[in-house]
Amino acid sequence: MTSYLVTYDLVHNASESAYEELISDLRRLNGHRAQKSVWLVLYNGTADALTNRLHAHMHDKEDRLLVVELKPNSSWESEYCFQGTRDWLKSNVGEPG
């Protein structure tokens, strides 16, 4: 499985209820929510495939989606993220630094 950082901007409708399908799919993938619209996901596929899967749940043509592969031992740091974020990153990417 490959680690990915997923972030999105819901441009015209910031209501989470309008994007429950997107959030539910991220949860089905056992994604970890690091910030309000930032998730960490393990996915058995390419960034392109994950982008296509998640984009299917976005309803506005101006919404934005970014999927970035996190390589093992990538340099990272976190501040003020949701509980469990540092543990997820340590387990799936490596130690901070």
BAGULO-677379 format. One line per field, with one value per atom (N, C-alpha, C, O): residue number from 1; residue in three letters; x, y, z. Coordinates in pm, 1 decimal, m for minus. Each point is the difference from the previous one (the first is absolute). Example, Ala and Ser with C-alpha at 12.3 -4.5 7.8 and 13.67 -1.06 7.14 Angstrom:
! residues 2
n	c(1;1;1;1;2;2;2;2)
res	c(ala;ala;ala;ala;ser;ser;ser;ser)
c1	c(1319.0;m89.0;90.0;103.6;m138.6;82.0;m77.0;50.9)
c2	c(m569.0;119.0;120.0;m1.9;106.9;119.0;109.0;110.8)
c3	c(780.0;0.0;0.0;66.5;m138.5;6.0;73.0;16.9)
***
This chain:
! residues 97
n	c(1;1;1;1;2;2;2;2;3;3;3;3;4;4;4;4;5;5;5;5;6;6;6;6;7;7;7;7;8;8;8;8;9;9;9;9;10;10;10;10;11;11;11;11;12;12;12;12;13;13;13;13;14;14;14;14;15;15;15;15;16;16;16;16;17;17;17;17;18;18;18;18;19;19;19;19;20;20;20;20;21;21;21;21;22;22;22;22;23;23;23;23;24;24;24;24;25;25;25;25;26;26;26;26;27;27;27;27;28;28;28;28;29;29;29;29;30;30;30;30;31;31;31;31;32;32;32;32;33;33;33;33;34;34;34;34;35;35;35;35;36;36;36;36;37;37;37;37;38;38;38;38;39;39;39;39;40;40;40;40;41;41;41;41;42;42;42;42;43;43;43;43;44;44;44;44;45;45;45;45;46;46;46;46;47;47;47;47;48;48;48;48;49;49;49;49;50;50;50;50;51;51;51;51;52;52;52;52;53;53;53;53;54;54;54;54;55;55;55;55;56;56;56;56;57;57;57;57;58;58;58;58;59;59;59;59;60;60;60;60;61;61;61;61;62;62;62;62;63;63;63;63;64;64;64;64;65;65;65;65;66;66;66;66;67;67;67;67;68;68;68;68;69;69;69;69;70;70;70;70;71;71;71;71;72;72;72;72;73;73;73;73;74;74;74;74;75;75;75;75;76;76;76;76;77;77;77;77;78;78;78;78;79;79;79;79;80;80;80;80;81;81;81;81;82;82;82;82;83;83;83;83;84;84;84;84;85;85;85;85;86;86;86;86;87;87;87;87;88;88;88;88;89;89;89;89;90;90;90;90;91;91;91;91;92;92;92;92;93;93;93;93;94;94;94;94;95;95;95;95;96;96;96;96;97;97;97;97)
res	c(met;met;met;met;thr;thr;thr;thr;ser;ser;ser;ser;tyr;tyr;tyr;tyr;leu;leu;leu;leu;val;val;val;val;thr;thr;thr;thr;tyr;tyr;tyr;tyr;asp;asp;asp;asp;leu;leu;leu;leu;val;val;val;val;his;his;his;his;asn;asn;asn;asn;ala;ala;ala;ala;ser;ser;ser;ser;glu;glu;glu;glu;ser;ser;ser;ser;ala;ala;ala;ala;tyr;tyr;tyr;tyr;glu;glu;glu;glu;glu;glu;glu;glu;leu;leu;leu;leu;ile;ile;ile;ile;ser;ser;ser;ser;asp;asp;asp;asp;leu;leu;leu;leu;arg;arg;arg;arg;arg;arg;arg;arg;leu;leu;leu;leu;asn;asn;asn;asn;gly;gly;gly;gly;his;his;his;his;arg;arg;arg;arg;ala;ala;ala;ala;gln;gln;gln;gln;lys;lys;lys;lys;ser;ser;ser;ser;val;val;val;val;trp;trp;trp;trp;leu;leu;leu;leu;val;val;val;val;leu;leu;leu;leu;tyr;tyr;tyr;tyr;asn;asn;asn;asn;gly;gly;gly;gly;thr;thr;thr;thr;ala;ala;ala;ala;asp;asp;asp;asp;ala;ala;ala;ala;leu;leu;leu;leu;thr;thr;thr;thr;asn;asn;asn;asn;arg;arg;arg;arg;leu;leu;leu;leu;his;his;his;his;ala;ala;ala;ala;his;his;his;his;met;met;met;met;his;his;his;his;asp;asp;asp;asp;lys;lys;lys;lys;glu;glu;glu;glu;asp;asp;asp;asp;arg;arg;arg;arg;leu;leu;leu;leu;leu;leu;leu;leu;val;val;val;val;val;val;val;val;glu;glu;glu;glu;leu;leu;leu;leu;lys;lys;lys;lys;pro;pro;pro;pro;asn;asn;asn;asn;ser;ser;ser;ser;ser;ser;ser;ser;trp;trp;trp;trp;glu;glu;glu;glu;ser;ser;ser;ser;glu;glu;glu;glu;tyr;tyr;tyr;tyr;cys;cys;cys;cys;phe;phe;phe;phe;gln;gln;gln;gln;gly;gly;gly;gly;thr;thr;thr;thr;arg;arg;arg;arg;asp;asp;asp;asp;trp;trp;trp;trp;leu;leu;leu;leu;lys;lys;lys;lys;ser;ser;ser;ser;asn;asn;asn;asn;val;val;val;val;gly;gly;gly;gly;glu;glu;glu;glu;pro;pro;pro;pro;gly;gly;gly;gly)
c1	c(83.9;m83.9;88.3;106.6;m152.4;72.3;m68.5;m122.8;203.3;m52.9;m23.3;83.7;m199.3;m34.3;m51.6;m64.2;93.4;m60.9;m107.9;26.9;m147.7;m112.9;m52.4;m27.4;13.6;m57.3;m98.9;17.1;m120.7;m102.2;m50.8;3.7;m51.1;m69.0;m138.2;m14.4;m86.1;m137.5;m37.7;m36.5;45.8;0.4;m132.8;m1.8;m107.0;m127.2;m87.7;m88.4;110.9;m84.1;91.0;37.2;m2.5;93.0;m69.1;64.2;m191.0;m72.8;45.5;m4.2;47.4;44.1;m111.9;25.5;m149.1;m110.4;m15.0;m46.4;85.1;m8.4;104.4;m11.3;111.5;109.6;13.8;109.5;m220.0;3.3;50.2;65.8;m95.6;49.2;153.0;62.5;m2.5;146.0;59.0;93.0;m146.4;50.5;m21.9;87.4;m202.0;m27.3;98.3;45.0;m11.2;95.6;138.2;69.6;m29.0;128.6;0.2;101.2;m212.4;m10.9;3.9;62.4;m129.2;2.8;142.4;34.1;48.5;140.7;84.6;122.7;m190.0;68.0;91.5;106.3;m148.8;77.0;2.7;m93.0;199.8;12.5;m17.8;67.7;m158.8;m24.2;101.5;m3.4;94.3;105.5;m43.9;39.0;m118.7;m58.0;m137.3;m39.8;m31.8;m138.3;m13.9;m90.9;178.9;m9.0;131.1;35.8;34.5;126.1;m8.4;m28.6;53.6;m6.1;130.5;68.9;m36.5;112.4;m60.3;m80.8;120.5;m65.0;103.5;98.1;m120.1;74.5;m86.4;m117.0;174.9;m78.5;83.5;117.7;m179.2;67.3;m25.1;m75.0;138.7;m17.0;78.4;70.9;m84.4;74.9;m71.2;m117.5;190.9;m59.9;m111.6;m103.2;123.3;m101.1;m128.2;m109.8;123.4;m117.7;m74.0;m123.0;196.9;m61.9;m69.2;m110.3;174.2;m61.4;m131.1;m100.5;100.0;m122.6;m109.4;m116.5;152.9;m97.9;m64.8;m122.3;204.7;m52.2;m71.0;m99.4;150.1;m59.8;m144.5;m80.6;48.0;m136.4;m102.2;m119.4;165.5;m89.8;m7.1;m70.4;141.4;1.1;m104.9;m12.3;m62.9;m119.8;13.4;m82.2;182.5;13.5;125.2;105.6;m115.8;114.4;117.5;111.7;m134.5;108.5;61.2;96.1;m150.5;61.1;139.7;27.9;58.7;139.5;39.2;m45.1;129.8;46.4;147.8;43.4;33.6;143.4;33.7;m34.5;101.8;44.0;150.4;47.6;27.3;146.3;48.7;m38.5;122.8;59.9;104.7;84.1;m91.0;98.4;97.3;m38.3;160.2;101.9;50.1;1.3;39.9;59.7;117.5;81.2;m75.4;106.2;m1.2;101.6;m216.7;m13.7;14.6;m38.8;94.4;9.9;m138.4;m67.9;27.1;m130.0;2.1;86.2;m181.3;m23.0;m146.7;m63.1;8.5;m140.5;m18.2;68.6;m161.7;m40.7;m150.7;m55.2;m9.4;m143.2;m86.0;m103.8;146.5;m81.3;m88.7;20.1;m117.6;m89.6;77.2;104.7;m159.5;62.7;26.2;m84.7;202.5;37.8;79.0;51.9;m42.3;68.5;147.1;51.1;17.8;143.0;22.2;93.9;m180.1;13.5;m19.7;73.9;m173.3;m24.3;122.8;46.2;6.3;117.4;121.6;72.8;m49.7;112.8;m13.4;98.1;m219.4;m22.6;9.6;42.7;m82.0;m13.3;101.2;15.7;52.9;98.1;137.9;101.0;m97.2;127.0;4.4;m95.7;205.1;17.3;4.8;43.7;m88.4;4.2;143.9;94.2;m81.8;133.4;29.7;108.7)
c2	c(m118.4;118.4;124.6;2.6;97.8;125.3;106.0;5.2;78.9;109.4;122.4;36.1;27.1;120.8;107.2;m29.3;153.5;115.2;48.9;22.2;m5.7;45.0;128.8;5.6;96.4;125.4;51.4;m20.7;88.0;51.9;133.9;29.5;50.9;125.7;m10.0;m24.7;44.1;1.2;146.5;69.2;m23.5;142.8;68.9;99.4;m149.3;71.0;m51.4;71.7;m192.4;m56.2;m66.1;m116.5;189.9;m51.2;m91.0;m45.7;18.4;m86.9;m144.4;m55.1;m5.1;m140.0;m91.8;m100.0;132.3;m89.5;m13.1;m103.0;206.0;m5.8;m94.5;m42.4;9.8;m84.1;m126.6;m54.7;9.0;m119.5;m121.7;m86.1;76.8;m113.8;m0.4;m105.1;222.3;11.3;m40.1;m80.4;135.5;m29.5;m146.3;m62.9;7.9;m142.4;m89.3;m101.1;137.7;m80.6;7.6;m101.3;217.6;12.2;m86.2;m61.5;57.6;m86.8;m147.5;m80.6;44.6;m139.8;m44.2;m117.4;212.6;m29.2;m1.0;m8.9;18.1;10.1;121.3;m3.3;109.8;123.0;62.7;m15.4;85.3;74.4;147.7;54.2;9.8;143.1;78.6;m1.4;70.5;75.6;143.5;57.2;0.1;132.9;m3.7;m102.6;213.0;m0.9;m55.8;m78.7;118.0;m50.0;m63.4;5.9;m66.3;m70.3;m139.9;m16.6;m82.7;m139.6;m70.3;38.0;m139.5;m90.0;m136.5;m51.1;m7.4;m121.6;m101.3;35.7;m160.7;m110.6;m53.7;m32.3;22.6;m40.6;m90.7;26.3;m132.5;m96.2;37.8;m67.1;175.0;48.1;128.6;44.3;14.6;120.8;124.9;m4.0;113.8;128.5;35.2;54.1;m84.3;27.1;m78.6;54.7;m181.4;m82.5;50.2;3.4;35.4;52.6;133.2;25.0;59.1;127.5;m23.4;63.5;m153.4;m30.1;m53.8;37.2;m124.0;m57.1;109.5;4.6;83.1;103.4;111.8;54.8;m21.7;108.3;m32.1;91.0;m217.3;m40.1;48.5;7.2;25.6;45.3;151.7;51.8;18.9;145.9;55.0;m46.4;145.5;42.4;131.5;30.2;47.1;131.9;1.3;m45.7;97.3;m1.6;81.9;m16.4;104.6;81.0;m56.9;56.2;m166.2;m65.4;m46.9;m28.7;21.8;m35.8;m123.9;m21.5;m59.8;m124.3;m17.0;17.2;m51.2;m23.7;m131.5;m20.4;m68.7;m129.0;m8.8;11.2;m31.6;m3.7;m128.0;m31.2;m42.9;m120.4;39.5;86.6;m150.9;20.6;m117.4;m113.7;140.3;m105.0;m37.3;84.3;m210.2;m38.1;92.0;34.9;2.2;86.1;141.1;69.3;m25.8;140.0;88.1;m38.5;155.3;96.2;60.8;40.3;m34.2;57.8;55.6;m34.4;119.3;52.2;38.0;26.3;m23.1;36.8;84.9;m18.4;110.7;83.6;17.5;26.1;m40.0;26.9;m85.0;45.4;m165.4;m93.9;m78.3;2.9;m72.4;m79.8;m113.4;m43.5;m2.1;m106.4;m122.4;m41.4;m15.1;m120.9;23.9;m94.5;220.1;29.3;m36.3;m65.9;107.8;m32.0;m150.8;m50.3;m21.7;m146.3;m62.4;m91.1;139.1;m53.0;22.9;m91.2;212.9;31.6;m82.2;m49.8;35.0;m80.9;m144.2;m61.4;7.6;m139.6;m24.1;m107.0;205.3;m22.1;74.5;m31.7;130.6;76.0;m7.8;m15.6;26.3;m4.1;110.9;75.9;m67.3;100.0;141.0;17.7;83.0;137.9;47.5;m57.2;162.5;58.1;31.7;49.7)
c3	c(0.0;0.0;0.0;61.5;m130.2;m11.3;85.8;7.7;56.5;81.8;m87.2;m82.7;102.7;m73.8;94.7;100.9;m135.4;62.2;m95.8;m118.1;168.3;m80.8;61.6;119.9;m201.2;47.0;m103.6;m120.1;168.7;m91.1;49.1;119.4;m213.0;28.0;m61.6;m119.8;201.8;m46.4;m19.6;95.1;m218.0;m29.9;31.2;72.6;m124.9;13.8;112.9;47.0;m3.5;105.2;101.8;m14.7;115.8;100.6;100.5;94.6;m111.8;91.3;m17.1;m110.0;219.5;m7.3;m45.2;m67.2;103.0;m36.0;m151.0;m48.8;m25.6;m145.8;m58.3;m115.1;193.5;m48.6;83.3;13.6;41.6;84.8;m76.8;58.4;m188.7;m79.9;m4.8;14.2;m34.0;m3.8;135.3;6.4;99.3;134.6;34.3;59.6;m96.1;25.2;m74.6;53.9;m177.7;m76.0;64.1;7.8;37.6;69.1;126.7;33.5;35.1;119.4;m38.6;69.0;m179.8;m46.9;m30.7;14.3;m56.6;m28.6;127.6;m5.9;121.6;129.3;5.2;62.0;m127.6;0.7;138.3;79.2;m52.5;125.2;m32.1;m87.3;158.0;m21.6;81.7;123.1;m193.1;66.0;29.3;101.8;m189.1;15.8;m65.9;m55.1;60.4;m48.8;m141.6;m26.5;m63.5;m137.8;m46.1;m117.6;212.3;m29.8;59.9;118.6;m201.7;42.3;m35.3;m94.7;171.2;m27.8;m29.3;77.5;m189.7;m48.9;m46.3;m65.2;98.9;m61.3;m112.9;20.7;m141.0;m115.6;m88.1;m24.7;m21.9;m85.8;m146.1;m70.9;27.9;m136.3;m17.8;90.4;m207.1;m33.2;51.9;36.4;m34.0;36.6;m98.5;39.8;m166.8;m101.8;27.6;m10.2;44.8;29.0;123.7;1.6;101.2;121.5;m29.4;48.6;m127.1;m38.8;m72.8;31.8;m128.6;m75.0;90.9;m14.2;106.7;92.2;84.7;13.8;42.4;89.6;m76.3;47.7;m164.4;m78.9;m37.9;m18.8;7.7;m34.3;103.6;m29.4;149.2;107.6;12.2;86.7;m171.4;8.3;m95.8;m113.4;159.9;m73.0;m75.0;m86.5;117.6;m61.9;m86.5;43.6;m165.5;m91.4;50.4;m49.0;146.2;53.1;128.5;52.6;m2.2;116.0;m39.0;m116.4;216.7;m27.0;77.5;112.4;m173.9;60.3;m30.9;m113.9;217.2;m16.6;68.4;116.4;m188.4;53.4;m22.2;m112.9;222.0;m6.0;65.1;112.7;m183.0;57.2;104.7;m24.1;139.2;106.7;m3.0;27.6;m60.0;m8.5;139.3;89.7;m70.4;128.5;33.3;m85.7;211.1;53.1;m57.0;4.2;m58.0;m40.7;123.2;110.3;m130.1;108.8;23.7;m94.4;221.0;32.4;141.9;80.8;m52.9;134.6;8.7;m102.4;221.9;15.3;124.9;100.5;m109.1;112.7;m6.7;m106.9;217.1;12.5;m93.7;m48.2;23.4;m77.4;96.2;121.4;m177.0;83.4;66.3;m47.8;158.2;78.2;m86.8;m79.2;95.5;m71.0;m127.4;m59.6;17.2;m126.4;6.1;m90.6;195.8;12.5;2.8;m61.6;133.0;6.0;m137.4;m37.4;m39.1;m134.0;m87.0;m68.6;71.5;m81.6;41.9;m85.9;214.5;46.9;m47.3;m41.9;48.6;m37.9;m150.2;m43.2;m35.8;m144.2;m86.8;m117.9;175.5;m76.5;66.1;m68.5;198.5;72.9;103.1;15.5;53.5;105.1;m59.3;m113.7;190.1;m50.7;m16.0;54.9;m131.3;m16.3;m136.2;m29.6)
***
